[in-house]
Amino acid sequence: MTYVRSATQVLPGLMLAILIALAAFATEYGEQAIWGRAWLEALVLAIILGSTLRSFGRLPARFSAGVRFAAKPVMEAAVALMGASIGLFALAGVGPTLIAAIAVTITLTIAFGYHIGRWFGLTERMAVLVACGNAICGNSAIAAVGPAIGADGDEVAASIGFTAVMGIVVVLLVPVIAPALGLGAIKGGMLAGMTVYAVPQVLAAAHPLGDVAVQVGALVKLVRVLMLGPVLATVSLLFGNRGKRPALPRLGKFLPGFIVVFAALAALRSLGLIPDAIAHATRSLSLLLTVVAMAGLGLGVDLRSLASAGPRVTASVVLSLMVLFAGALMVICLLG
């Protein structure tokens, strides 16, 4: 009975996300028929259509559960299936130098982001939240750092609300910026991993750049997320939590099961244990699920929150994000 009730709650929002995904595919095919190429892929179109509907229409409450289901479990399933179509050997050239470069980039981004926020008049705690959210993993970093520095609910909510919107913007920007700068699959994956907030969003941003980009993006992003522990301990010491000892994040919280499945399938594919036919089928299914998930992600973002966040928060987040992009591109150029 519980499962039936849960399915009933999820179905309306999930069906809406599927309809938006189908509309996105139809629009992509229409572009190809008219211009001979798709200027915007279905993955990007699904985000745009979903966020437009959410921002300028009225989404009844009964759709909420299904929208959340599409944005998270469906996305996680899509990410896990991606592993069956890629190999691990492309990462042979990625080593300790990249890890050190990621750590330096995050450190500098937090430092610059904090001072940018303070320059725009944000409170000390708000500046820390915005800087850490941009540098590491968006909402997860803000939620972890908030209690450690004694931030109140309004500060955390304002930071999370804006980074939700900016997260979508970055997912849309990376597949455009990487080809424009002549970045190949590995460098494009690095750019996605170093700039996009959440792990599934990184893989979605890297997907148009190819399988190798997806794999490199996942690796870089996981290294970036693992920086949250040292960062949390550092900001707790610097900005205090009224004498409370900070609780460091557990690895399992940021290395979820779908990433483990992704890595396992990639290993099996690398060893030749997954045939080409199955790899092709799982890749197609993964793309379909990803577009549905992007529709759900778009449906969860209200673009009007840009205005409600306030100009100071807006400017701080945007400039801090620009610093992160500049640092990522510098690392990519230096590593060759």
N, C-alpha and C positions, 0 to 999 in steps of 0.2 A: 504493500500500500504506500509505503514511504517513497519507493522508487517511482511509482505511478504519479504521485503528487509532485515529485521533483521534476519528472519529465514534462508534466503539464505546465509547470512554472517556466521551464527552460524553452519549451517549444516556440512560443510566439516570437521572442527575441532572436532565437536561432534561425527561424524561418525568414525573418526580416533580413538578417545578415546574409543568408543564402541568396535571397532575391537581389540584394545589392551586389553581391558577388557576380551573379549571372548578368546583371545590367553592366557591370564593369567589363566582363568578358565580351559581351555584345558590342560595347563601345569600342573596345580594342580591335575587334574584328572589323567594325565599321571604319575605323581609321585605316586599317590595312587595305580595305577595299577601295577607299577613296584616294589615299595618298601613297599607297604602296608600302607604307611602314606605320608602325604604331608609335606616335609621339609620346603617349602616356600609356604605360602597361596597365593591365588589369589590377595588379597589386596596388599601384599608386591611385588609380581611379577609384578603387573600393574605399580607400581612406578618405579621399576627397568627397565622394558621394555620401559616405556615412557621417562624416563630420558636418557636412552642409545640411543634411536632414536633421541632425541633432541640434544644430545651432539656430536654424531658421524655421524649424517646424516644432511640433509638440509631440514628444515621445511619451506615451502613457507608461505608467509605472509597471504594468504587467510585462513590458518588454525588457525590463532591467536585468532579470536573472539570465535570460537567454543571451543578451548582449555581453554580459560578463563571461558567460560560458564560451561564447565564440572568441572573445578576446584573449582568454587564458588557456583553458584545456584544449580547445581546438588548435590554437597556436602551438602549444607544447607538443601535440601529436604531430603537427606538420614538421616541426623542428626535428623531432626524433626520427621521422621517416626520411628526412634529408640525408641522414648518415648512410643509408643503404646505397646511395648513388655516388658517393665520393670516396677517395682514398686518402691515406695518411701520409703518403710519401712526398706530397707537395710541401709539407712542413719541414723538410729536411734542412732547409737553409735558414730556418728561424731559430735563434738561440738565445743565450743569456744577454747578449747586447740589446736585443729588442725588449727584454724584460726590464733591464735597467733603464732604457729609454722611456718606457711606459711609466715607471715609477717617478722619474724626473719630471715628465710632462704633467702628471697628476699633481705633484707637489707644487710646481710653478703655477698651474691653473688654479689651485685652491688659494695660493698666496695672492695672485693677481685678482682673482675673483672676489676675495674678501676685501681687498683695498678698493676695488671698483665699487662694491656695495657701500662701503663706508663713505666713499667720496660722494655717492649719490644720496647720502643721508639715511641709509638703512641702519637699524639697530645692529649692535655687535652680533647678537645671536642670529638675526635674520641674514646678515651678510655671510655668516658661517654656513647656514643652511643652504643658501643659494650657491655658494662656491663649492661645497661638497656635493650637492646634487648634480651640478653640471659636470664636475670632474670625474665622478665615479659611476653612479648608477641611478641617477634621478630620484624617484620616489623612495626606493629602498634605502638609499643613503640618507635622505632627509629624515625618514622615519627612524633610522638607527641613531643618527646624530642628535636629533631633537631632544630626547630625554637626557642624553649625556651632557648637554650644555644648558639644560634647564629651560629650553624654549617652550613657550605656551602654545595652546592649541591653535590660536589664530595665526601665529607665525608659521607653524608647520603646515596648516591648511593652505595658506596663501602660497607658500613655496611649492607644495605638491600640485596645487591647481594649475599653476603656470607651467611647471615642468612637464605636466601631462600634455599640454598643447605644444610646447617646444619639442617634446619627444617626437611627435608626429611630423613636425616641420623638418627635423634632422633626418628622419627616415626618408622623407621625400627628396631632401637635398643631396644626400650622398650619391645615389645612382646618377644624378645629373652632374655633380661636381667632378666625380672620379673620371668619367670619359672626357669631360671638357679639359681636364688637366693632363690627359694622356696617361692616366694611371692604369696599369694592367690589373690582372685579377688579384695578385698577391698584395700590391700596394693599395688597390681599392678595398680589399678586405681589411687591411690594416687601418685605413681611414674610417671604415665603418666601426671596427672594434674599438677605436680610440675616441670616437665622438658620439655614437648613439648610446642612449641610456640603458635600456633593458636588453637582456640576452636575446629574447625572441625578436625584438625590433632590430637588433644588429643583423641577425640572420635574414630578416625580411629586407633590410636595406642592401645587404650584400648579394641577395639572390639574383637580381638582374645582371650582376657582374660575373656570374658563373659559379660553378661548384667550388673551385679553389678559393675564391673570394669568401664564400660562405664558411669554409673550414678555417681559413686564416682569421676571419672576423670573429669566429667563436673562440679561438684560442686567445687572441688579443683581449677580447672582452672579459674572459674568465680571469686572465692575469690582472686586468684592471679592477675587477670586482674584488679579488682577493686583497687588494690594497685597502679595502674598507676597514679591516681590523686595525692595522697600524694607524690609519687616519683617525679612527674613532678614539683610540687611546691617546693620540697626540692632542686632538682638539679638547678632549676631556681635561687633560692636564693644563692646557693653555687657557681655556675659557671656563673651566670649573663646572661642577654640578652640585654645589652646596654640600661638598664633603662626601658625596656618594661615589662609590666606586663604579665605573662604567662596566656594563655587561658587554663583553666582546661578542660579535656575531659568530654563530656557529657556521662552519664550512658547509654543512648539509643544507642550511637555509639558502645559500647562494650557489650551491652545486646540486640542483634538483634532479629528480629521477629522469626527466626527459633528456637532459644533457648526457647522463650516463648511458641511456639507450642510444642516443645519437653517436657517441664515441664507440660503443660496442658494435653498432651496425657498420660504422666506418671502418673499424678494424676488420670485421668479417669481409667487407667488400675489398679491402686492401689485400687480404689473403686469398682472394679469388673464390670465396665460399658463397657469394651471392651472385647468381648468374646475371648476364646483361639484361635479359627479358624482365626479371624481377626488379632489377635496379631501375629500369626505364619506367615500369609501372608504379613503383613507389615514388619516383620523382614526380610523375604526373599527379598522383594523388596528393603528394606534399604541396605542390603548387596550388591545387584546388583548395585544400584546407587553409593554406596561407592567405589566399584571397578572401575566403570567408572570415578568417580571423582579422584581417585588416579592415574589413567592413565592420566587424564588431568593435575593433579598436577605435575606428572613426566615430561610431555611434556613441562611444563613451566620452567623447571630447566635445565640450561646448566652447566654440571659438570666442564666445562673448566673455569668457573668463580672462581673456587678454586685457579687456577694459577694466574688469573688476579688480585685477591684480594691482593696478596703479602704475603710473609712469615710472616711478623710481625702481620698482621691482622689475618692470619690463626692461628698462635700460640696463639694469645690472645683469639680468640673466642673459640678454642678447650679447652684451659686450664680453661677459665671461665666456660665453659659448664661442665667440669669435677668437678669444685667446686660446681656447682648447683646439679649435680647428687650425689655428696658426702653428701651435706647438706640434700637433699631429703631422701636419704637412712638413714641418721642419725635420721631424724625426724620420719621416719617409724619405726625404731628400738626402739626409745625412747617411742613412743606412744603405742608400743606393738601391 
